[in-house]
Amino acid sequence: MTTLQSVPALGTHPASGSLPSRAETRDQLSKATYDLLVIGGGILGISTAWHAAQSGLRVALVDAGDFAGATSSASSKLLHGGLRYLQTGAVKLVAENHFERRAVSRQVAPHLANPLTFYLPVYKGGPHGAAKLGAGVFAYSALSAFGDGVGHLLSPAKAAQDVPELRTDNLKAVAVYGDDQMNDARMALMTVRAAVDAGATVLNHAEVTGLRFTKGRVTGADLKDRTSGDEFGVTARLVLNATGPWVDHLRRMEDPNAAPSIRLSKGAHLVLKRTSPWKAALATPIDKYRITFALPWEDMLLLGTTDEEYEGDPGQVEVTEKDTAQILDEAAFSIRDQQLSRDLITYAFAGLRVLPGGPGDTSKAKRETVVTEGRGGMLSVAGGKWTTFRHIGRTVMKKLEQLPGHPLGEDYESVSTLPKRLPLPGIANPNAVAHRLLVDGPAPGPRMAADTAKHLATHYGSLSFDIARMANENPELARRIHPDAPEIWAQVAYARDHEWAETADDVLRRRTTLTIRGLATDEIRADVEKMLNK
């Protein structure tokens, strides 16, 4: 295993252009008066902060944990139109989702998203027939203007060539369609960078301990830095509660009698080593409404998801034995047993969908964004889906612009006039970036490994060259963190200096893929912590 030989010498001096210190950020937050304070660093809060900063507003964003530290890094990793929504007749919704999906994957973040072909197997006695699913995937592709090809039916034999682990017993046909995939944590971090580039001030691991009031109106928050224990406050003209599963907790800080506004649904996933190559993903109908996914992702296989009401502490959500059994049992409808061995599981994670309050099955509840205003004027926003994260940010900004009395003032640009497809940092063709990384390696030293070059290109885009430069200047940083993963130590130093990484989990779970691969050993965690503390 690759470990650091002399950690103190590695990356002890932050690179030029690195982030301000936490103390400097706390000082800035406590001295300025902000137009908008966004509490919650999931993708919904991040996207709103990004759009607000683009509009020229003075924006602060804080989170009690890490950016995308909860549900936003526990998704199914998909940018998708929502094939199952066609069943409920939500044609307009699917078309809108496709528009956003294609904008993100083609113009906003082509370096962070990649197209993925889906096979939808039709088994004898299954919940849907071949003709129905064939028509469904054709309509689905039509709603994206056939930008991902034409949805069609495929023979079981051809599908089995692309997915050798596909069960072919009683397999009548396979419906084919296209969507996109991403690493959600990386997409969220790049959106934080975009918000900061637009002028936002951000701080993670900063917990709200109370709200500030002026004449009955919420005008800021008191916070505690979880890394240092320092307490400070932020003053703002308007406070936005975007805390996801904790949204009602913060609403009760504003009004102890606030009625519940949401309910939660748990979605669990498993990550497994692959026993063979997968050239397509599987989307297998379980019943009339639910689909189980098997997705090739980060050189692994991602299985999920569950959908059941959750009433516990959001901070304690975890994958149970029942969840694991359910995911493996449902995957077995279409996947051979050898790929579903528990010995292949490297990681399990669960997130909480935030759904509108009300009765009924959570799997049938609408994935819509809910905005409420409290008696102290704090706006709370919750719900939605990853695919439409830009649209949600714009929608929230439009609501803020239309508030009575214009609490944000009028001296800023309306979100409706902003560029519609502003790219995220690092935008570039990932294939071109990977090629450059391989060709432009250090003359005297060894060239970068092909898998490392590809990994950097598809997780950082053109920002990969900054990481490569660090590795070229310090050979110790060019070494792999673990021999079975593509990441190098330069990424840890980069995460510390440029991506707000404070803990080993920040690095290993969200800025790299070591944890999901099952490679975040105690030794590696200790070395990462040493580097973060330099």
C-alpha positions, 0 to 999 in steps of 0.5 A: 500500500502506498503511504506517505513517507514524510507527511510534514514535507507534503503540501505544507504551503498552500498553493497560490490562489488558495482559500482564505483561512477559516478564521479569515472567513469567520471574520468576514462573515461576522463583519459584513451585512449580507443580502442573503444568508443561505443556511444549508450546503446541499445542492439546493442551497448551493444552487440558490447561492450561485444564482443569487451571487450571479445576480449581484447580491451579497451572499453567505452560505453556511452548513453544519457539516460538509458541502453536499455532506448528506443527501446531496452526495447520497443520490443515485448519481443520475441526471435523468428525465424521469422515465417513470413519470410518463406513467402518471402523464407528466409529459411536460415535467419529463420534457423539462427534466430532459432540457435541464439534463441535456443543458447540464451534461452538454453545456454546463458541466460536460466534464462532470457528466457522461451519457449512460445507456439504459437497458430495461429488461422485460421478463415473462410475467413482469409488471409491463409488456414489451410493447408498452415499454417499447412505446414508453422509451420511444416517447421518452427519447422523443421528449429529449428531441432524440438527442440520445438516440431513438428509444427502441427494443433490443434482443436479449442476446445483444443485451447480454453481450453488453451486460454479461451478468444480465439474467436471460431466463424468461427474458422476452426483450430489452427496451433501450433509452439514454440518460446521464450520470455524474459524481454528485459530490463533485458536481456540488463542489464545482457549483460551490466554486462557481458561487464563490467565483461569483462573489459568495462567501462560504463556510462548511462545518459551521452550525447554526445555534440560533437565529437573530431577530430584529423587530420580530424579523429573522435578520441573521444567525448565530453560529459555531465553528465545529472545527475550532469551537469559535462562535460568531454571527452573520447578519442578513436582510433575508435568511433562506432555510435550505437545510433539507431533512432538517428544514422543520428543525430550523423553522421551529427556531423561528417559530416553536409552534411551526407545523411540520411542512415535509416528510422524509423518504429513505433511499439506500444504495449499495456499491459493489466490485464488478465481476465483468465489464458493464457497457450499459445500466439496468433499470428493472421494473419491480412493480407498476411504479418502482424501478431498481437500478444497477449502474456502472459507476466509478469502475464499480456497480451501484445498486438501489434504491429503496423508498420508504418513509423515515421518521428518525433523526436525519443525522442517524440515517443508515443502511440497515440489514433489511435495506441490504437484503431488499436491494440485493433481492430486487437486483436479483430479478435481472442480475446473476447471483455471482455479481450479487455476492455480499463479499463484493459490497464495498460501501453502503449509503442512504439519503433522505428525500424531502417530500411535501407533507401529506398522506400516501405512499412515498414512492408515489409522492411528487418530487417537487420543491416546497417554499414556505415563509415563516412568521419571522420572514425566513423563507424555507425551501425543500425538495426537488431532484438533482437533475433540475438543480439549476432550475430550482436555484432560478425558481427560488430566486424568482420567489425572492424577487417577488417578495412583498416589500422587496427585502433584498432591495432592487439594486441587483440583476433579475435572475431571468436576465442571467445567462441560461447555461453558465458553465461550471468551473473546469469546463472542458472536453474530458477526453482532451484533458486526459490526453493533455495530462498524458502527453504533457507529463514531466520530462524527467519523471514517470508519466501520469497513469492513464487511469489517473489522467482519466479520473482527473479529467472527469472529476475536475475538467481543466482544473486537473492541470493545477493538480498535475502541476502540484504532482510535477513539482513534488513527486511525493504528491504524484503517488497513488493514495492506494494502489487500487484507486486512480487518485493521487496525493496531490488531490488531498492537498488540492482538496485542502487548499481549494475545496474546503476539505476539513476532515478525512471524510470530506476528502475520502468520501466526497472529494475522492472515491476512496471510501466508496471503493472500500479503500479508506483504510485507517492508515490512509485516513491518518495520513490524510488527516496529517496533510489536512492539519499542515 
